[in-house]
């Protein structure tokens, strides 16, 4: 009997079929430079300007949020709509709970994120719960099939229990608990990938909004970024909201935690990686820089202050994303997507 035909109230009730959508990176748009922004989640974090250092060095950037995984509507009256954007973690882990700890990533919520967790098969999955009575959806069948293949027991529980366990506002009826994401040494990120790809890193200087971090990671993975560098403190790490918005990207991106971004940039330069910071008032355009033929690390600033002064000093080059509209800045996730996909374009040329 297939998972779609469970009886006796156990398992998922089936209705009309749907499917979870896989995301893609954002389409670049032009503009005057990714200047500083206001509220968290609203600005691009590109910081105040500065001329490009070094001989036509490369540019940094930020990236865009892809679409979130979709899903069927809940048949339970009064339950939250499927596919709605999750709010910041109710536990506060998106901002405070990660400081002084590892990367996190233990709790994974949302259909797309859980499917990729099971599909990647890179870390142990301790438990998987799914809400009873969900409408039929191809992605739910895939999750059940992958769980069976991985020998992960699926527990079917009430919607109320799922909601009490979830730490986002849109778990889509699927919650998994897994082994935390392992940290990678910074030096290891500077080595060519197993497929021989040159290092293409993204250094995130204090992004605190979990939605922005999740969107950045999703675009980074889609653009072929080979590693992420995060500060150990004053930064969002892999909370349930980040994992959900990233839609599975955390399963494929090696990540290093560093004590400080400026020192990490010095180390990257010593290891032969060209570091490029994105600032709104830089005189040099991102599009003028050759980014595809050597190891490169794009450096993105925080949502409000942008790149810190010492971080800017330690970058080998500074650049902006040209803009043509009235607004002064891009969201950090959008600017990151533009920058990362420009590197991807150059590497595929």
Secondary structure as GFF3:
##gff-version 3
##sequence-region A 1 349
A	DSSP	three_ten_helix	3	5	.	.	.	ID=ss1
A	DSSP	beta_strand	31	32	.	.	.	ID=ss2
A	DSSP	pi_helix	93	97	.	.	.	ID=ss3
A	DSSP	beta_strand	107	109	.	.	.	ID=ss4
A	DSSP	alpha_helix	111	120	.	.	.	ID=ss5
A	DSSP	beta_strand	125	131	.	.	.	ID=ss6
A	DSSP	alpha_helix	138	150	.	.	.	ID=ss7
A	DSSP	beta_strand	154	157	.	.	.	ID=ss8
A	DSSP	alpha_helix	159	165	.	.	.	ID=ss9
A	DSSP	beta_strand	174	178	.	.	.	ID=ss10
A	DSSP	alpha_helix	186	189	.	.	.	ID=ss11
A	DSSP	beta_strand	200	204	.	.	.	ID=ss12
A	DSSP	alpha_helix	210	223	.	.	.	ID=ss13
A	DSSP	beta_strand	227	231	.	.	.	ID=ss14
A	DSSP	alpha_helix	240	246	.	.	.	ID=ss15
A	DSSP	three_ten_helix	249	251	.	.	.	ID=ss16
A	DSSP	beta_strand	255	258	.	.	.	ID=ss17
A	DSSP	alpha_helix	261	270	.	.	.	ID=ss18
A	DSSP	beta_strand	274	278	.	.	.	ID=ss19
A	DSSP	three_ten_helix	286	288	.	.	.	ID=ss20
A	DSSP	beta_strand	296	300	.	.	.	ID=ss21
A	DSSP	alpha_helix	309	314	.	.	.	ID=ss22
A	DSSP	beta_strand	317	319	.	.	.	ID=ss23
A	DSSP	beta_strand	322	323	.	.	.	ID=ss24
A	DSSP	alpha_helix	332	348	.	.	.	ID=ss25
###
